[in-house]
Amino acid sequence: MSHQPPASFPKRERDSHKGNFGRVLLCGGSRGMAGSIALSSIAALHTGSGLVSAAVPDRCLETVAAFHPCLMTIPLADASRGHFAVAAADELASRLDSLDAIGCGPGMTTNEGSIQIVRRLLEPTKLARVFDADALNCLAKMDWAEQDPVSCEASQSSSDVSNNIVLTPHPGELGRLTGTTTKDRDLQIEAAQKLAAHHDVTIVVKGGPTVVVDATRTWTNSTGNPGMATAGSGDVLTGVITSLLGQGMPAWDAARLGVWIHGAAGDRAAAEYGQAGMSAYELLAELPKVIAAFDS
């Protein structure tokens, strides 16, 4: 198994400005789960995105903003318990045209407001998208896996518009999407590939090791360790992949490189803090060190 990165990191020209490196948005969070979307957003910053915004329920805004001074925050309509209200979907949709990529799901719950956001993000568009965590659970509640693929009506070719979605399920989320048992890894990967082919998406099947699939290809990651099985680790991965998509990488390459970088950062964190003692917070801090190696 090769320990070399599966793709090259996006190049940065000397005369570039922040707009050249992607405008990305991470959408999620709820009262009591604001840290998840903050982790995703900070991960996108550390992966090279020029501009990163976090779209969160209104009452979570100050909490998420306090995590990092370089994050922009966008308040969306919320319900009384601090999760997205139905009106949040229209508010978010009005901001999508200016973005290069969006990551959706961490901490957002599966209430009706979240489901409407996911429905809106499934519409045909050139915008690159990552669905993780509760966005995947919303897809499961919608029986999305069984639905007909969305037809693409855009000026670009079908492949430019449709094949820019990455799903990042852990075994439980994949099981809810496909009905596949969490106890059979081979069946999980087979079900993921069938789903990827049906909807023309790329799927990151989390686990030890993580496997990335699309309609015709399968790739197994060589980095990572059991210390990464900790709360927030997947949220960091969402931010990494969203950032790479926003910098112009195709879904297949962004998913594989994102998984590799994420695992390599986890290996560095484990070496420093031990597998039992590391958390997703330490994982975040190691991302720039892994990415710096691409410049050497």
C-alpha positions in Angstrom: 0.0 0.0 0.0 1.6 3.3 -1.1 2.1 6.1 1.5 2.5 8.7 -1.3 -0.4 11.2 -1.7 -2.8 10.1 -4.4 -3.0 13.5 -6.1 -1.1 16.8 -6.2 -2.0 19.6 -4.0 -3.3 22.7 -5.8 -0.6 25.1 -6.9 -0.4 28.7 -5.7 0.9 31.3 -8.1 2.9 34.2 -6.7 0.4 36.8 -8.0 -2.6 35.1 -6.6 -5.1 36.6 -4.2 -7.5 35.1 -1.7 -10.3 34.8 -4.3 -8.1 32.5 -6.4 -8.2 29.8 -3.6 -11.9 29.2 -3.3 -14.9 30.7 -1.6 -16.3 27.9 0.5 -19.1 27.7 3.0 -19.8 25.1 5.7 -23.4 24.8 6.7 -24.5 23.1 10.0 -24.5 23.3 13.7 -27.2 23.7 16.3 -27.5 24.7 19.9 -25.2 22.2 21.8 -23.4 21.1 18.6 -21.8 24.3 17.4 -18.3 22.9 17.7 -18.8 20.4 14.8 -19.3 23.1 12.1 -16.6 25.2 13.7 -14.1 22.3 13.2 -15.2 21.9 9.6 -14.8 25.6 8.9 -11.3 25.9 10.5 -10.2 22.8 8.7 -11.1 24.5 5.4 -9.0 27.5 6.4 -6.0 25.3 7.2 -6.4 23.4 3.9 -5.9 26.6 1.9 -9.3 28.1 1.2 -9.1 31.8 0.6 -12.5 32.7 2.1 -14.4 30.5 4.5 -17.9 31.2 5.9 -19.9 29.2 8.4 -23.7 29.3 7.9 -25.3 28.4 11.3 -28.6 28.9 13.1 -28.8 32.5 14.3 -28.4 31.7 18.0 -25.2 29.8 17.4 -23.5 32.6 15.5 -21.5 34.1 18.3 -20.4 30.7 19.6 -19.0 29.6 16.2 -17.5 33.0 15.4 -15.5 32.9 18.7 -13.6 29.7 17.6 -11.5 31.5 15.0 -11.1 35.2 14.0 -10.6 34.4 10.3 -14.1 32.8 9.9 -17.0 34.7 8.5 -20.3 33.7 9.9 -23.8 33.8 8.4 -26.9 33.6 10.6 -29.8 31.6 9.2 -33.3 31.4 10.5 -33.6 29.1 13.5 -36.3 27.4 15.5 -36.9 27.8 19.2 -34.5 24.9 20.1 -31.6 26.3 18.1 -31.7 24.3 14.9 -32.4 25.5 11.4 -35.9 26.7 10.6 -37.6 25.9 7.3 -36.9 29.5 6.1 -33.2 28.9 6.4 -33.2 26.9 3.1 -34.3 30.0 1.1 -31.8 32.2 3.0 -29.0 29.9 2.2 -30.0 29.5 -1.5 -29.6 33.3 -2.0 -25.9 33.0 -1.2 -24.9 30.0 -3.3 -24.1 31.7 -6.6 -20.9 33.3 -5.1 -19.5 30.0 -3.8 -17.1 27.5 -5.2 -18.0 24.7 -2.8 -20.2 24.0 0.2 -20.0 21.3 2.9 -23.2 20.5 4.7 -24.3 18.5 7.7 -22.1 18.6 10.8 -24.3 19.2 13.9 -27.3 20.4 11.9 -29.9 17.8 13.2 -32.5 16.2 10.9 -35.4 18.5 11.6 -37.5 19.8 8.7 -35.3 22.9 8.3 -32.3 20.8 7.7 -34.1 18.5 5.3 -35.2 21.5 3.2 -31.5 22.7 3.1 -30.4 19.3 1.8 -33.2 19.2 -0.8 -32.1 22.6 -2.1 -28.5 21.5 -2.3 -29.4 18.5 -4.4 -30.8 20.6 -7.2 -28.6 20.6 -10.4 -25.8 23.1 -10.1 -22.1 23.5 -10.9 -21.5 24.1 -7.2 -19.3 21.4 -5.6 -20.9 19.9 -2.5 -20.0 17.6 0.4 -22.7 15.9 2.4 -21.7 14.6 5.8 -23.2 13.7 9.2 -26.8 14.9 9.6 -27.0 15.8 5.9 -26.5 12.1 5.2 -29.2 11.3 7.8 -31.5 13.7 6.1 -30.8 11.9 2.8 -31.7 8.7 4.5 -35.0 10.1 5.8 -35.8 11.3 2.3 -35.1 7.8 0.8 -32.7 9.5 -1.6 -30.8 6.3 -2.4 -33.9 4.9 -4.0 -34.9 8.0 -6.0 -34.2 8.6 -9.6 -31.0 10.5 -10.4 -31.5 14.3 -10.7 -31.4 15.3 -14.3 -29.0 18.1 -15.2 -30.3 21.1 -17.0 -27.4 23.6 -17.3 -25.3 25.2 -20.0 -22.4 23.0 -19.0 -22.1 19.3 -19.9 -23.8 16.7 -17.7 -20.5 15.5 -16.3 -19.5 19.0 -15.2 -22.7 19.6 -13.3 -23.6 16.2 -11.8 -20.3 14.6 -10.7 -19.3 17.2 -8.1 -20.9 15.7 -5.0 -19.0 13.9 -2.3 -20.6 11.9 0.5 -18.6 11.0 3.6 -20.5 8.4 5.6 -19.3 6.3 8.5 -20.7 2.7 8.6 -23.8 3.7 10.5 -24.7 6.5 8.1 -24.0 4.3 5.1 -26.3 1.7 6.7 -29.1 4.1 7.0 -28.7 5.2 3.4 -28.4 1.8 1.8 -29.8 -0.7 4.4 -26.4 -2.5 4.5 -25.2 -4.0 7.7 -22.5 -2.2 9.5 -20.7 -5.5 10.3 -19.7 -6.5 6.7 -17.1 -4.1 5.3 -17.1 -5.7 1.8 -20.9 -5.3 1.6 -20.6 -1.7 2.7 -18.1 -0.9 -0.1 -20.2 -2.8 -2.6 -23.4 -0.9 -1.6 -21.5 2.4 -1.7 -20.3 1.8 -5.2 -23.8 0.9 -6.4 -25.1 4.2 -4.8 -22.2 6.1 -6.4 -23.0 4.7 -9.8 -26.7 5.4 -9.4 -26.4 9.0 -8.5 -23.0 9.8 -10.1 -21.3 10.8 -6.9 -18.1 10.0 -5.1 -18.4 8.3 -1.7 -15.9 8.2 1.1 -16.5 5.0 3.1 -15.0 5.9 6.5 -13.3 3.2 8.5 -10.0 1.4 9.0 -8.9 1.9 6.3 -11.1 4.4 4.6 -12.1 3.6 1.0 -13.1 6.0 -1.7 -15.4 4.9 -4.5 -17.2 6.3 -7.5 -19.1 4.5 -10.2 -16.1 2.6 -11.6 -13.1 3.1 -9.3 -12.1 2.1 -5.8 -9.2 3.5 -3.8 -7.9 2.5 -0.3 -6.2 5.0 2.0 -2.8 4.3 3.5 -2.8 6.9 6.3 -4.6 7.2 9.6 -4.9 5.3 12.9 -7.5 4.3 15.5 -6.8 7.4 17.5 -8.9 9.3 14.9 -12.0 7.4 16.1 -13.0 10.4 18.2 -15.7 13.1 18.1 -15.1 15.8 15.5 -12.6 13.9 13.4 -15.1 13.4 10.6 -16.1 17.1 10.8 -12.5 18.0 10.1 -12.5 15.8 7.0 -15.6 17.5 5.7 -13.7 20.9 5.8 -10.6 19.4 4.1 -12.5 17.9 1.2 -14.7 21.0 0.8 -11.6 23.2 0.7 -10.0 21.1 -2.0 -13.2 21.1 -4.1 -13.3 24.9 -3.7 -9.8 25.1 -5.0 -10.9 23.5 -8.2 -10.0 19.8 -7.7 -12.4 17.3 -9.2 -14.5 15.2 -6.7 -12.5 12.0 -7.2 -9.1 13.7 -6.5 -10.4 16.0 -3.8 -11.9 13.1 -1.9 -8.8 10.9 -2.1 -6.3 13.7 -1.3 -8.6 14.9 1.5 -8.7 11.5 3.1 -5.0 11.1 2.7 -4.2 14.5 4.3 -6.7 13.9 7.1 -5.1 10.6 7.9 -1.6 11.9 7.7 -2.5 14.7 10.1 -4.0 12.1 12.4 -0.7 10.1 12.3 1.2 13.2 13.3 -1.2 13.9 16.1 -1.0 10.3 17.4 2.8 10.5 17.4 2.7 13.7 19.5 -0.2 13.0 21.9 -0.8 9.2 21.6 -3.8 7.6 20.0 -5.9 7.7 23.2 -5.0 11.3 24.1 -5.5 13.0 20.8 -8.6 14.8 19.8 -10.0 16.4 16.6 -8.6 19.7 18.0 -5.0 18.4 17.8 -5.8 16.9 14.4 -6.7 20.5 13.1 -3.3 21.8 14.3 -1.5 19.1 12.3 -3.2 19.9 8.9 -0.9 22.8 8.0 2.2 20.7 8.8 1.1 18.0 6.4 0.2 20.4 3.7 3.5 22.3 4.1 5.3 19.2 2.9 3.7 19.7 -0.6 5.8 22.9 -0.9 9.1 21.2 -0.2 
